[in-house]
Amino acid sequence: MDLYNEEIKIRNKVKFHLNRIKHIKGQVYSVFIDERKYVLKLKEDSSFLKKWKKNIAFRNELSINRQLLIADFKYFNFPKLIDTDGKTYMLFEYIEGSQGIDDRYINDDLLSDSLLEFHMLLLDRSKEKKFLLKNIYEKFLFSPSSSILRGIFLFGLLNCGVIACLKCLIVLFKCSISEKSYKYSLLQHRDLGNISNKISGQNGKIYFIDFAGTREENKWILIDIVDIVISRETFEVKSNLFKLYLKKLSVKLKRDINIKAQVRVALLRKILHLMGKKGGRYNQISKKFFSEILINDFSFDKWFKENWNV
């Protein structure tokens, strides 16, 4: 679709006049309304199966953003939801800054406090329609364990073979029985490995964006922090940030965490996802890390001890 027709399509979806429109990615645009800049996110048009999945993501992101607006945060920052029709679009404030975490302005203390404040947010689901089977299905569909199982069958078999995938299933099973569920859930963003979902604001604050995949999790609660502290390119670990976050989290939870199992499951989910990026620069190094370290008990224990310092 050419730019002119695309702009007409966008203008027809919203109820306000847009002065200028600039494409950012996917169905996300920067727009000007009365000379003020905003971010406009549209629900994607797609095939039936993808449309059903996009509907879930849109509904979930809208629900999360509405609850973020009424929450009282001291450290956690996010682009405020300005307007929505509840069905096709969401309009957010525009944050001036750079993608990712700028270490010159964002220190470990601020980052860990911001993450923890978000993770401890209790969502109010009382106003949402309750359908037992739907809730159970969505919880299963979006759980870290389900994500790993899908990754094994969609990407693992093709990239690493049957034996490696069987070993992965065994690792997932052993981790699952070694770590018990928690009494209450922690909110997990689930896509903080993506540099574009973190913005270092010009005001010295860290902002988190895109809550489409955000879910409550009562077992694998270190998904976000593992996504942030480990490098996609080298698998080096920011162990100081990790230890600082764990120290603050342990005060809140008041129970032991099986850190090794938590980290391993978070990495399985992450690495299988990276393997699915065909032709991407992370594909080959992910396959090597998966086969040589992640599914090998001895190699993983050695690597974990050398890199995580916990």
C-alpha positions as CSV (number, residue, x, y, z in Angstrom):
1,M,0.0,0.0,0.0
2,D,1.4,3.5,-1.0
3,L,2.0,6.1,1.7
4,Y,-1.1,8.2,0.5
5,N,-3.5,5.4,0.9
6,E,-1.9,4.3,4.1
7,E,-2.5,7.7,5.6
8,I,-6.1,7.7,4.5
9,K,-6.6,4.4,6.1
10,I,-5.1,5.6,9.4
11,R,-7.1,8.8,9.4
12,N,-10.3,6.9,8.9
13,K,-9.6,4.8,12.0
14,V,-9.2,7.7,14.5
15,K,-11.6,10.3,15.7
16,F,-9.2,13.3,15.7
17,H,-7.3,15.2,13.0
18,L,-3.8,14.2,12.4
19,N,-1.4,16.8,11.1
20,R,1.6,14.6,10.2
21,I,2.1,10.8,10.2
22,K,5.4,8.9,10.2
23,H,5.8,5.2,10.2
24,I,7.9,3.7,13.1
25,K,7.4,-0.1,12.8
26,G,4.5,-2.5,12.1
27,Q,1.3,-0.7,12.9
28,V,3.0,1.9,15.1
29,Y,3.3,5.6,13.9
30,S,4.4,8.9,15.3
31,V,1.7,11.5,14.7
32,F,1.1,15.2,15.3
33,I,-2.1,16.5,16.8
34,D,-2.2,20.3,17.1
35,E,1.6,20.4,16.7
36,R,2.1,18.0,19.6
37,K,3.8,14.6,19.0
38,Y,2.2,11.3,20.0
39,V,2.6,7.6,19.2
40,L,-0.4,5.9,17.5
41,K,-0.7,2.1,17.7
42,L,-3.3,0.4,15.5
43,K,-4.6,-3.2,15.9
44,E,-3.2,-5.1,13.0
45,D,-5.4,-6.4,10.2
46,S,-4.5,-10.1,9.4
47,S,-5.8,-13.6,8.6
48,F,-8.3,-15.2,10.9
49,L,-5.8,-17.1,13.2
50,K,-3.5,-14.1,13.4
51,K,-6.4,-11.8,13.9
52,W,-7.6,-13.8,16.9
53,K,-4.1,-13.7,18.4
54,K,-3.8,-9.9,17.7
55,N,-7.2,-9.4,19.4
56,I,-5.9,-11.0,22.6
57,A,-2.7,-8.9,22.5
58,F,-4.6,-5.7,21.9
59,R,-7.1,-6.4,24.6
60,N,-4.4,-7.3,27.0
61,E,-2.2,-4.3,26.3
62,L,-5.2,-1.9,26.6
63,S,-6.1,-3.5,30.0
64,I,-2.5,-3.2,31.3
65,N,-2.2,0.4,30.2
66,R,-5.4,1.4,31.8
67,Q,-4.3,-0.1,35.1
68,L,-0.8,1.5,34.9
69,L,-2.5,4.9,34.6
70,I,-4.2,4.5,38.0
71,A,-1.3,2.9,39.8
72,D,1.0,4.9,42.1
73,F,4.6,4.5,41.0
74,K,7.8,6.0,42.4
75,Y,10.3,4.6,40.0
76,F,8.5,2.9,37.1
77,N,7.9,5.0,34.0
78,F,5.9,4.3,30.8
79,P,4.3,6.3,28.0
80,K,0.8,7.3,29.2
81,L,-2.3,6.2,27.3
82,I,-4.0,9.3,26.0
83,D,-6.9,8.0,24.0
84,T,-8.4,4.8,22.6
85,D,-11.6,3.6,21.0
86,G,-11.1,0.3,22.8
87,K,-11.2,-1.6,19.6
88,T,-8.8,-0.4,16.9
89,Y,-6.3,2.1,18.2
90,M,-4.4,3.4,21.2
91,L,-2.8,6.9,21.4
92,F,0.2,7.3,23.7
93,E,2.4,10.2,24.8
94,Y,5.7,10.5,22.9
95,I,8.9,10.0,24.9
96,E,12.0,11.9,23.8
97,G,15.0,9.7,24.3
98,S,17.1,6.8,22.8
99,Q,16.3,3.1,22.5
100,G,17.7,0.7,25.1
101,I,19.3,1.4,28.5
102,D,21.9,4.2,28.4
103,D,24.4,3.3,31.2
104,R,25.5,7.0,31.4
105,Y,22.2,8.0,32.9
106,I,20.4,4.8,34.0
107,N,22.2,3.1,37.0
108,D,21.6,-0.4,38.3
109,D,19.8,0.9,41.4
110,L,17.3,2.9,39.4
111,L,16.7,0.1,36.9
112,S,16.2,-2.6,39.6
113,D,13.8,-0.4,41.5
114,S,11.8,0.4,38.4
115,L,11.5,-3.3,37.4
116,L,10.6,-4.5,40.9
117,E,7.9,-1.8,41.2
118,F,6.4,-3.0,37.9
119,H,6.7,-6.7,38.8
120,M,4.9,-6.2,42.2
121,L,1.9,-4.4,40.7
122,L,-1.3,-6.2,41.5
123,L,-3.8,-6.2,38.6
124,D,-7.5,-5.7,39.2
125,R,-9.3,-8.2,37.0
126,S,-12.7,-7.8,38.6
127,K,-14.1,-5.7,35.8
128,E,-13.0,-8.0,33.1
129,K,-15.4,-10.6,31.7
130,K,-14.7,-14.0,33.2
131,F,-14.8,-17.1,31.0
132,L,-13.2,-20.0,32.9
133,L,-12.2,-22.0,29.8
134,K,-10.9,-18.9,28.0
135,N,-8.9,-17.8,31.0
136,I,-7.4,-21.3,31.5
137,Y,-6.6,-21.6,27.8
138,E,-4.9,-18.1,27.6
139,K,-2.9,-18.8,30.8
140,F,-1.6,-22.0,29.3
141,L,-1.0,-20.5,25.8
142,F,1.1,-17.7,27.2
143,S,3.0,-19.5,30.0
144,P,6.8,-19.7,29.7
145,S,6.6,-23.5,29.6
146,S,4.2,-23.4,26.7
147,S,6.4,-20.9,24.9
148,I,9.4,-23.3,25.3
149,L,7.3,-26.3,24.0
150,R,6.2,-24.3,20.9
151,G,9.8,-23.2,20.4
152,I,11.0,-26.8,20.5
153,F,8.6,-27.9,17.8
154,L,8.7,-24.8,15.6
155,F,12.4,-24.0,15.8
156,G,14.3,-26.5,17.8
157,L,13.7,-29.6,15.7
158,L,14.6,-27.8,12.5
159,N,17.8,-26.1,13.9
160,C,19.1,-28.7,16.4
161,G,17.5,-32.0,15.7
162,V,15.4,-34.6,17.6
163,I,18.0,-35.6,20.2
164,A,18.7,-32.0,21.3
165,C,15.0,-31.3,21.6
166,L,14.5,-34.4,23.7
167,K,17.3,-33.2,26.0
168,C,15.5,-29.8,26.2
169,L,12.3,-31.4,27.2
170,I,14.1,-33.3,30.0
171,V,15.7,-30.1,31.2
172,L,12.3,-28.3,31.2
173,F,10.8,-31.2,33.2
174,K,13.6,-31.3,35.8
175,C,13.5,-27.5,36.3
176,S,9.7,-27.6,36.6
177,I,9.7,-30.1,39.4
178,S,12.6,-28.4,41.2
179,E,10.8,-25.0,41.5
180,K,7.4,-24.6,43.1
181,S,4.8,-22.0,42.3
182,Y,4.5,-18.9,44.4
183,K,1.4,-17.9,46.4
184,Y,0.9,-14.8,44.3
185,S,1.8,-13.7,40.8
186,L,4.4,-11.3,39.6
187,L,3.8,-9.2,36.5
188,Q,6.3,-10.0,33.7
189,H,6.7,-7.8,30.6
190,R,8.1,-10.8,28.6
191,D,9.8,-8.8,25.8
192,L,12.5,-6.7,27.5
193,G,15.2,-8.4,25.5
194,N,13.9,-6.3,22.6
195,I,15.9,-3.0,22.7
196,S,13.0,-1.0,21.3
197,N,10.9,-1.8,24.4
198,K,13.2,0.2,26.6
199,I,13.7,4.0,26.2
200,S,16.3,6.0,28.1
201,G,14.5,9.4,28.3
202,Q,16.3,12.7,27.9
203,N,15.1,13.5,31.4
204,G,17.3,10.7,32.9
205,K,14.4,8.2,33.4
206,I,14.0,4.7,32.0
207,Y,10.7,4.0,30.2
208,F,9.2,0.6,29.3
209,I,6.8,0.3,26.4
210,D,4.7,-2.3,24.5
211,F,2.7,-4.4,27.1
212,A,1.0,-6.6,24.6
213,G,2.7,-9.7,25.9
214,T,2.6,-8.8,29.6
215,R,1.2,-11.5,31.8
216,E,1.0,-12.4,35.5
217,E,3.3,-15.3,36.4
218,N,3.4,-17.3,39.6
219,K,6.3,-19.6,38.8
220,W,8.9,-18.4,36.4
221,I,9.4,-14.9,37.8
222,L,12.8,-14.0,36.5
223,I,11.9,-13.8,32.8
224,D,12.3,-10.0,32.6
225,I,15.5,-9.6,34.6
226,V,17.2,-12.4,32.7
227,D,16.2,-10.8,29.4
228,I,17.8,-7.5,30.5
229,V,21.1,-8.7,32.1
230,I,22.2,-11.2,29.3
231,S,23.7,-10.1,26.0
232,R,22.2,-11.6,22.8
233,E,25.6,-11.3,21.0
234,T,28.0,-12.7,23.6
235,F,25.8,-14.2,26.4
236,E,27.8,-12.1,28.9
237,V,25.9,-11.4,32.1
238,K,25.5,-8.2,34.0
239,S,25.8,-10.1,37.3
240,N,25.9,-7.0,39.5
241,L,22.5,-5.8,38.3
242,F,21.1,-9.4,38.6
243,K,22.3,-9.7,42.2
244,L,21.0,-6.3,43.2
245,Y,17.5,-7.1,41.7
246,L,17.5,-10.5,43.5
247,K,18.4,-8.9,46.8
248,K,15.5,-6.5,46.6
249,L,13.1,-9.2,45.3
250,S,14.0,-11.6,48.2
251,V,12.9,-9.0,50.7
252,K,9.5,-8.9,49.0
253,L,9.0,-12.6,48.5
254,K,10.4,-13.9,51.8
255,R,11.2,-17.3,50.4
256,D,14.0,-19.0,48.6
257,I,14.3,-18.9,44.8
258,N,15.7,-21.7,42.8
259,I,17.9,-19.3,40.8
260,K,19.6,-21.8,38.6
261,A,16.2,-23.3,37.4
262,Q,14.7,-19.9,37.0
263,V,17.6,-18.7,34.8
264,R,17.7,-21.9,32.7
265,V,14.0,-21.8,31.9
266,A,14.2,-18.1,31.1
267,L,17.1,-18.8,28.8
268,L,15.4,-21.7,27.1
269,R,12.5,-19.5,26.2
270,K,14.8,-16.7,25.0
271,I,17.2,-18.8,23.0
272,L,14.4,-20.8,21.2
273,H,12.8,-17.5,20.3
274,L,16.1,-16.2,18.8
275,M,16.5,-19.4,16.8
276,G,13.2,-18.6,15.1
277,K,14.7,-15.5,13.6
278,K,15.7,-16.9,10.2
279,G,18.8,-15.5,8.8
280,G,19.2,-13.2,11.8
281,R,22.6,-12.5,13.3
282,Y,21.5,-14.3,16.5
283,N,20.5,-17.6,14.9
284,Q,23.9,-19.3,14.7
285,I,25.2,-18.2,18.1
286,S,21.9,-19.2,19.7
287,K,22.0,-22.7,18.2
288,K,25.6,-23.2,19.5
289,F,24.7,-21.9,23.0
290,F,21.6,-24.1,23.1
291,S,23.3,-27.3,22.0
292,E,26.7,-26.9,23.8
293,I,25.6,-25.3,27.1
294,L,21.9,-24.9,27.8
295,I,20.8,-28.5,27.4
296,N,24.0,-30.0,28.8
297,D,23.8,-30.2,32.6
298,F,27.6,-30.2,33.2
299,S,28.3,-27.4,30.8
300,F,25.4,-25.3,32.1
301,D,26.4,-25.7,35.8
302,K,30.0,-24.6,34.9
303,W,28.8,-21.7,32.8
304,F,26.3,-20.6,35.5
305,K,28.8,-20.7,38.2
306,E,31.4,-18.7,36.2
307,N,29.0,-16.0,35.0
308,W,26.1,-15.4,37.5
309,N,28.0,-15.2,40.7
310,V,25.0,-16.1,43.0
